[in-house]
């Protein structure tokens, strides 16, 4: 591979692959903007309903930047984060055996929106050692086909990328499923032996929120989550 032939080959790869990734990236940006609007609408509706019941329960939407948005529901925060890279499904993924992927391999490249669950107090008190959990991730290709990988209903209600097209209604359904999962994912008391020793440094900074690491499931791993957890 030398000279013009080599340059032509490089140009063809750049033309095909880089243009595709730009298309996927621009599409995920557009969909994330739409999702943020849906997220705000869901939050506003829940806030208005809750205001008539108990105004102590905080429901608040926050548009952080082009790639991140938060929805606080009481003691939980759902963080929607759009990854800035484009990803290809692993070559061993069964989707590559489907006619949808075989007919056009470009369909196997997706943008990703991750959904994390944190405790609201972790952000309120700047407890930088606290942990959050990835509860779902949304894959969207350049044809607006989508699927969700996640826990419980998030893992089986939205897993048909071949036939599913992302729109406002599907976004709202995913958001509502994520909220329900987070609200049902309770804060457990940590094991006594895990918290029985506290340093002077930690005690002096309780008011700064830098005490012991807190999370809904200390030692929890996304892969190991079950419906019983």
SERO-4910 file (N, C-alpha, C, O; in steps of 0.05 Angstrom, whole numbers):
BEGIN
 pado doro    nc1    nc2    nc3   cac1   cac2   cac3    cc1    cc2    cc3    oc1    oc2    oc3
  Unk    A     17    -24      0      0      0      0     18     25      0     28     33     21
  Unk    A     21     37    -23     38     60    -25     25     81    -42      7     76    -59
  Unk    A     34    106    -38     26    128    -55     -4    132    -57    -18    131    -37
  Unk    A    -13    137    -81    -41    145    -85    -60    123    -76    -81    129    -65
  Unk    A    -54     98    -82    -72     76    -74    -76     76    -44    -98     71    -34
  Unk    A    -54     80    -29    -56     80      0    -73    103     10    -89    100     28
  Unk    A    -69    127     -2    -84    150      6   -114    147     -1   -131    156     14
  Unk    A   -119    134    -24   -147    130    -32   -160    111    -12   -184    116     -5
  Unk    A   -146     90     -3   -158     72     16   -164     86     42   -185     82     54
  Unk    A   -144    102     52   -148    117     76   -172    136     74   -189    138     92
  Unk    A   -173    150     51   -196    168     46   -222    154     47   -242    164     58
  Unk    A   -224    130     34   -249    115     34   -258    107     62   -281    108     68
  Unk    A   -238     98     78   -245     91    105   -254    115    121   -274    113    136
  Unk    A   -240    137    118   -247    162    132   -275    171    123   -292    178    140
  Unk    A   -280    170     97   -305    179     86   -328    162     97   -349    172    105
  Unk    A   -324    135     98   -346    118    107   -349    118    137   -371    123    147
  Unk    A   -327    113    152   -329    110    181   -332    136    196   -349    138    214
  Unk    A   -317    156    189   -318    182    204   -344    197    198   -355    209    216
  Unk    A   -353    196    173   -378    209    167   -401    195    182   -419    208    193
  Unk    A   -400    168    183   -420    153    198   -421    162    227   -442    167    239
  Unk    A   -397    163    240   -396    170    268   -406    198    273   -418    204    294
  Unk    A   -401    216    254   -411    244    257   -442    243    255   -455    257    270
  Unk    A   -452    227    237   -481    224    235   -494    214    261   -514    224    270
  Unk    A   -481    193    272   -491    181    297   -489    201    320   -507    204    336
  Unk    A   -467    215    321   -462    235    343   -483    258    341   -495    265    361
  Unk    A   -486    269    317   -506    290    314   -534    281    321   -550    296    332
  Unk    A   -540    256    314   -566    245    320   -571    242    350   -592    248    360
  Unk    A   -550    232    365   -553    228    393   -555    255    408   -569    258    428
  Unk    A   -541    276    397   -544    303    409   -573    313    406   -584    323    425
  Unk    A   -584    309    382   -612    318    377   -631    303    396   -649    315    407
  Unk    A   -627    277    398   -645    261    415   -642    268    445   -661    267    460
  Unk    A   -617    275    453   -613    282    481   -627    308    487   -638    312    509
  Unk    A   -627    327    468   -642    352    472   -672    347    476   -685    359    493
  Unk    A   -682    329    459   -710    322    462   -716    308    488   -736    314    501
  Unk    A   -698    290    496   -702    275    521   -702    295    545   -717    291    563
  Unk    A   -684    315    544   -684    334    566   -710    349    568   -719    355    590
  Unk    A   -722    355    546   -749    369    546   -770    350    558   -787    359    574
  Unk    A   -769    325    551   -788    305    562   -783    302    592   -802    300    607
  Unk    A   -758    301    599   -750    298    628   -761    321    644   -771    318    666
  Unk    A   -758    345    633   -769    369    647   -799    368    650   -810    374    671
  Unk    A   -813    359    628   -842    358    629   -851    337    650   -870    342    665
  Unk    A   -837    314    651   -844    294    671   -840    305    699   -857    301    717
  Unk    A   -818    319    703   -812    330    730   -832    351    737   -841    352    760
  Unk    A   -839    369    719   -858    390    724   -886    379    732   -899    389    750
  Unk    A   -894    359    717   -920    347    723   -920    333    750   -940    336    765
  Unk    A   -899    318    757   -898    306    783   -896    326    805   -909    323    826
  Unk    A   -881    348    801   -879    369    821   -906    382    827   -913    387    850
  Unk    A   -921    388    805   -947    401    809   -966    383    824   -982    392    841
  Unk    A   -965    357    818   -983    338    832   -975    335    861   -992    335    879
  Unk    A   -949    334    866   -939    330    894   -944    355    911   -947    353    935
  Unk    A   -944    379    898   -948    404    913   -975    404    928   -978    416    949
  Unk    A   -995    390    917  -1021    388    930  -1022    367    951  -1042    365    966
  Unk    A  -1001    351    953  -1001    329    973   -982    335    996   -990    333   1019
  Unk    A   -957    341    989   -936    346   1010   -914    362    997   -898    352    981
  Unk    A   -912    388   1005   -892    405    992   -864    401   1003   -845    414    995
  Unk    A   -861    382   1022   -834    375   1032   -819    358   1012   -794    357   1013
  Unk    A   -833    344    996   -821    326    976   -811    343    952   -828    355    938
  Unk    A   -785    344    948   -774    361    927   -773    346    901   -762    324    900
  Unk    A   -784    357    880   -782    346    853   -772    369    836   -785    390    833
  Unk    A   -748    365    824   -735    387    811   -718    378    787   -703    358    789
  Unk    A   -722    391    765   -706    386    741   -684    406    739   -687    430    744
  Unk    A   -660    397    730   -637    415    727   -623    408    701   -613    385    697
  Unk    A   -621    427    683   -606    424    658   -577    433    664   -572    456    666
  Unk    A   -559    413    666   -532    419    674   -515    431    651   -503    452    654
  Unk    A   -515    416    629   -501    426    605   -510    410    581   -531    396    583
  Unk    A   -496    412    559   -505    399    534   -506    368    537   -519    355    521
  Unk    A   -491    357    557   -488    329    559   -499    317    584   -496    293    589
  Unk    A   -511    333    601   -521    323    627   -545    337    637   -548    362    634
  Unk    A   -564    322    648   -588    334    661   -595    317    685   -591    293    686
  Unk    A   -606    331    706   -613    317    731   -643    319    736   -656    339    729
  Unk    A   -654    299    748   -682    300    758   -681    290    786   -676    266    792
  Unk    A   -687    308    805   -689    300    833   -717    292    840   -736    307    834
  Unk    A   -720    269    852   -746    259    862   -742    252    891   -733    231    898
  Unk    A   -750    271    909   -747    266    937   -718    263    944   -701    281    940
  Unk    A   -711    240    955   -683    235    964   -665    223    942   -642    216    948
  Unk    A   -675    221    918   -660    210    896   -655    230    874   -671    248    869
  Unk    A   -632    227    861   -626    242    836   -621    222    814   -604    204    817
  Unk    A   -635    226    792   -629    211    767   -612    229    750   -620    252    743
  Unk    A   -589    220    741   -571    235    724   -571    222    697   -564    199    693
  Unk    A   -579    238    677   -578    229    649   -554    241    636   -551    266    634
  Unk    A   -536    224    627   -510    234    616   -506    222    589   -505    198    585
  Unk    A   -502    240    569   -497    232    542   -467    228    538   -452    247    542
  Unk    A   -458    205    529   -430    200    524   -423    215    498   -438    215    479
  Unk    A   -399    226    497   -390    242    474   -378    224    452   -370    235    431
  Unk    A   -376    198    456   -365    181    436   -386    163    424   -408    159    435
  Unk    A   -380    152    400   -397    134    386   -386    105    390   -362    101    389
  Unk    A   -404     86    395   -395     59    401   -407     39    381   -429     43    370
  Unk    A   -392     18    376   -401     -4    359   -407    -28    377   -391    -34    396
  Unk    A   -429    -42    372   -435    -67    386   -412    -87    382   -401    -89    360
  Unk    A   -406   -101    403   -385   -122    402   -390   -141    380   -413   -148    374
  Unk    A   -368   -150    367   -371   -169    344   -385   -195    351   -397   -208    334
  Unk    A   -384   -202    377   -397   -227    386   -426   -223    393   -440   -242    400
  Unk    A   -436   -198    392   -464   -193    399   -483   -207    379   -478   -207    355
  Unk    A   -503   -220    389   -522   -235    373   -536   -218    352   -547   -228    333
  Unk    A   -537   -191    357   -551   -174    338   -538   -174    310   -552   -170    290
  Unk    A   -512   -180    309   -499   -181    283   -509   -205    266   -503   -205    242
  Unk    A   -523   -223    278   -534   -246    263   -561   -240    252   -572   -256    236
  Unk    A   -573   -217    259   -599   -209    250   -597   -197    222   -577   -185    215
  Unk    A   -619   -199    207   -619   -187    180   -617   -156    182   -606   -143    163
  Unk    A   -627   -145    203   -626   -115    206   -597   -105    206   -591    -85    194
  Unk    A   -580   -119    221   -552   -112    222   -536   -121    197   -519   -107    187
  Unk    A   -543   -145    188   -529   -156    164   -533   -139    139   -515   -135    123
  Unk    A   -558   -129    136   -564   -113    113   -549    -86    112   -544    -75     90
  Unk    A   -543    -76    135   -529    -50    137   -513    -50    163   -525    -45    185
  Unk    A   -487    -55    162   -471    -56    186   -469    -29    201   -462    -28    224
  Unk    A   -475     -7    187   -475     19    200   -495     20    223   -493     37    241
  Unk    A   -515      3    222   -536      3    243   -525     -6    270   -539     -2    290
  Unk    A   -502    -18    270   -490    -28    295   -474     -7    309   -462    -13    330
  Unk    A   -473     18    300   -460     40    313   -481     57    327   -500     66    315
  Unk    A   -476     63    353   -496     77    369   -483     99    386   -460     97    394
  Unk    A   -500    119    392   -494    137    414   -506    126    439   -525    110    438
  Unk    A   -496    134    462   -505    123    488   -512    145    507   -498    165    510
  Unk    A   -535    142    520   -544    159    542   -545    141    567   -560    122    569
  Unk    A   -528    147    587   -527    133    612   -546    145    633   -549    170    634
  Unk    A   -559    128    649   -576    138    670   -565    128    697   -563    104    701
  Unk    A   -558    146    714   -546    140    740   -565    148    762   -581    166    759
  Unk    A   -564    133    785   -580    139    808   -561    146    832   -544    130    840
  Unk    A   -564    170    842   -549    179    866   -568    188    887   -592    194    882
  Unk    A   -558    189    912   -573    201    934   -573    232    930   -551    243    925
  Unk    A   -595    245    934   -596    274    932   -577    287    952   -565    308    946
  Unk    A   -575    276    976   -558    288    996   -528    286    988   -512    302    998
  Unk    A   -521    267    972   -493    265    963   -485    291    948   -462    300    951
  Unk    A   -503    302    933   -498    327    918   -503    351    936   -488    370    936
  Unk    A   -524    350    952   -530    373    970   -508    379    989   -501    402    993
  Unk    A   -496    358   1001   -474    362   1020   -447    357   1009   -427    355   1024
  Unk    A   -445    355    982   -419    351    969   -403    328    980   -379    330    985
  Unk    A   -417    305    984   -403    282    995   -390    268    971   -401    250    959
  Unk    A   -365    277    966   -352    268    942   -344    239    941   -338    228    920
  Unk    A   -344    226    964   -338    197    965   -362    179    962   -359    155    960
  Unk    A   -386    191    961   -410    175    958   -411    162    930   -399    172    911
  Unk    A   -425    140    928   -426    125    903   -454    126    891   -474    128    906
  Unk    A   -455    125    865   -480    123    850   -480     98    834   -460     83    833
  Unk    A   -502     92    820   -505     67    806   -516     71    778   -535     86    774
  Unk    A   -503     58    759   -513     58    732   -537     39    731   -535     15    735
  Unk    A   -561     50    726   -585     34    726   -595     27    698   -611      9    694
  Unk    A   -586     43    678   -593     37    650   -576     53    631   -564     73    638
  Unk    A   -575     43    606   -562     59    585   -578     55    560   -586     32    553
  Unk    A   -582     77    546   -599     77    521   -580     78    497   -563     96    496
  Unk    A   -584     60    479   -569     60    454   -587     70    431   -610     61    428
  Unk    A   -577     89    415   -592    100    393   -574    101    368   -553    113    369
  Unk    A   -583     88    346   -566     89    322   -575    112    304   -593    128    311
  Unk    A   -563    114    280   -568    137    263   -595    135    249   -603    154    235
  Unk    A   -609    113    252   -636    110    241   -657    114    263   -681    109    258
  Unk    A   -649    122    286   -666    127    309   -678    101    321   -697    101    336
  Unk    A   -666     78    313   -673     53    327   -659     53    354   -636     63    356
  Unk    A   -672     42    374   -660     43    401   -665     18    417   -683      2    410
  Unk    A   -649     15    437   -654     -6    457   -643      4    484   -626     22    485
  Unk    A   -652     -9    505   -642     -1    532   -631    -26    545   -643    -48    545
  Unk    A   -608    -23    557   -596    -44    574   -598    -34    603   -588    -12    609
  Unk    A   -610    -50    620   -613    -40    648   -624    -61    666   -624    -85    660
  Unk    A   -634    -52    689   -644    -69    710   -674    -72    710   -688    -53    703
  Unk    A   -684    -95    718   -712   -101    720   -727    -93    695   -719   -102    673
  Unk    A   -748    -77    697   -764    -71    673   -748    -56    652   -754    -57    628
  Unk    A   -727    -42    660   -710    -28    641   -694    -47    623   -685    -39    602
  Unk    A   -691    -72    632   -676    -91    617   -692   -107    597   -680   -120    579
  Unk    A   -719   -108    601   -734   -125    582   -757   -111    568   -768   -123    549
  Unk    A   -764    -87    576   -785    -73    562   -776    -59    537   -792    -54    519
  Unk    A   -751    -53    535   -741    -36    513   -716    -48    500   -696    -34    497
  Unk    A   -717    -73    493   -693    -86    483   -695    -95    454   -680   -113    445
  Unk    A   -713    -84    439   -718    -92    411   -708    -69    392   -725    -54    381
  Unk    A   -682    -68    388   -671    -47    371   -679    -50    342   -679    -30    327
  Unk    A   -687    -74    333   -694    -78    306   -720    -64    298   -723    -54    276
  Unk    A   -739    -64    317   -766    -53    311   -773    -28    326   -793    -15    320
  Unk    A   -757    -20    346   -764      3    363   -751     29    353   -727     30    348
  Unk    A   -768     49    349   -760     75    341   -763     95    364   -785     96    376
  Unk    A   -742    110    370   -743    128    393   -761    152    386   -759    164    364
  Unk    A   -778    160    405   -794    184    402   -800    194    430   -791    183    450
  Unk    A   -816    215    432   -822    227    458   -837    207    477   -831    207    501
  Unk    A   -855    192    465   -870    173    482   -852    151    493   -854    144    517
  Unk    A   -834    141    477   -815    120    487   -796    132    507   -788    119    527
  Unk    A   -787    157    502   -770    170    522   -784    173    549   -772    168    570
  Unk    A   -809    181    548   -824    185    573   -827    158    587   -825    156    612
  Unk    A   -832    137    572   -835    110    584   -809    102    598   -809     90    620
  Unk    A   -786    106    585   -760     99    596   -755    115    622   -746    104    642
  Unk    A   -760    141    620   -756    159    644   -773    149    667   -763    148    690
  Unk    A   -799    143    662   -816    134    683   -807    107    695   -809    103    719
  Unk    A   -797     89    678   -787     64    688   -762     68    706   -758     55    726
  Unk    A   -745     87    697   -721     93    713   -728    105    740   -716     99    760
  Unk    A   -748    123    741   -757    134    766   -768    113    785   -761    112    808
  Unk    A   -785     95    774   -796     74    790   -774     56    801   -776     47    825
  Unk    A   -755     49    785   -733     32    794   -718     46    817   -712     34    837
  Unk    A   -711     72    813   -696     86    833   -711     89    859   -699     85    881
  Unk    A   -737     94    858   -752     97    882   -756     70    897   -760     70    921
  Unk    A   -754     48    883   -756     22    895   -729     10    904   -727    -12    914
  Unk    A   -708     26    899   -681     18    904   -672     32    930   -660     53    929
  Unk    A   -677     20    953   -675     33    979   -647     35    990   -630     19    982
  Unk    A   -643     54   1008   -618     57   1022   -617     37   1045   -633     37   1063
  Unk    A   -598     19   1044   -595     -2   1065   -575      8   1086   -557     23   1081
  Unk    A   -580     -1   1111   -562      4   1133   -536    -11   1127   -536    -35   1122
  Unk    A   -512      3   1127   -487    -11   1121   -480    -30   1144   -488    -25   1167
  Unk    A   -465    -51   1139   -456    -69   1160   -442    -54   1183   -427    -35   1178
  Unk    A   -447    -62   1208   -436    -48   1231   -405    -47   1229   -393    -26   1235
  Unk    A   -393    -69   1222   -364    -70   1222   -352    -52   1201   -328    -44   1202
  Unk    A   -368    -44   1182   -358    -27   1160   -357      2   1169   -341     18   1158
  Unk    A   -372     10   1189   -373     38   1197   -365     42   1226   -368     65   1237
  Unk    A   -356     22   1240   -350     24   1269   -326     42   1275   -324     52   1297
  Unk    A   -308     45   1256   -284     61   1260   -286     87   1244   -292     86   1220
  Unk    A   -282    109   1258   -284    135   1245   -259    151   1253   -252    152   1277
  Unk    A   -246    164   1234   -222    179   1240   -229    207   1250   -252    216   1246
  Unk    A   -210    220   1264   -214    248   1273   -220    266   1249   -237    283   1251
  Unk    A   -206    261   1228   -209    277   1203   -238    275   1194   -250    296   1187
  Unk    A   -249    251   1194   -277    247   1184   -297    261   1203   -315    274   1193
  Unk    A   -293    259   1228   -311    271   1248   -310    301   1246   -331    314   1250
  Unk    A   -287    312   1241   -284    341   1240   -298    353   1216   -304    377   1214
  Unk    A   -303    336   1197   -314    346   1171   -341    335   1165   -350    334   1142
  Unk    A   -356    327   1186   -383    317   1183   -400    338   1169   -416    332   1151
  Unk    A   -397    363   1178   -413    385   1167   -407    391   1138   -423    403   1124
  Unk    A   -383    382   1129   -376    386   1101   -384    363   1084   -379    363   1060
  Unk    A   -396    343   1096   -405    320   1080   -384    301   1071   -387    287   1051
  Unk    A   -361    301   1085   -339    284   1077   -334    261   1096   -311    252   1100
  Unk    A   -355    251   1109   -352    230   1129   -348    203   1115   -331    201   1098
  Unk    A   -364    184   1122   -361    157   1111   -376    155   1084   -397    168   1081
  Unk    A   -365    140   1066   -378    137   1040   -405    125   1042   -409    106   1057
  Unk    A   -425    137   1029   -452    128   1030   -462    121   1002   -455    134    982
  Unk    A   -478    101   1001   -491     93    976   -514     74    982   -515     63   1004
  Unk    A   -532     71    963   -555     53    968   -546     25    974   -558     10    990
  Unk    A   -525     16    959   -515    -11    963   -484    -10    963   -472    -11    941
  Unk    A   -472     -7    986   -443     -8    986   -434    -36    979   -444    -56    990
  Unk    A   -416    -38    960   -407    -64    950   -424    -74    927   -418    -95    916
  Unk    A   -445    -59    920   -463    -66    898   -448    -64    872   -433    -46    868
  Unk    A   -453    -83    854   -442    -82    827   -465    -84    807   -484   -100    811
  Unk    A   -464    -68    786   -486    -67    767   -492    -94    756   -516   -102    753
  Unk    A   -471   -110    749   -475   -136    736   -489   -155    755   -503   -174    746
  Unk    A   -486   -151    781   -496   -171    800   -524   -164    811   -535   -179    827
  Unk    A   -535   -142    802   -561   -134    813   -582   -154    804   -582   -164    782
  Unk    A   -600   -160    823   -623   -178    817   -648   -165    826   -648   -144    839
  Unk    A   -670   -176    818   -696   -165    827   -700   -166    857   -717   -152    868
  Unk    A   -684   -184    870   -688   -186    899   -671   -165    914   -676   -161    938
  Unk    A   -652   -152    901   -635   -133    915   -651   -108    922   -640    -89    934
***
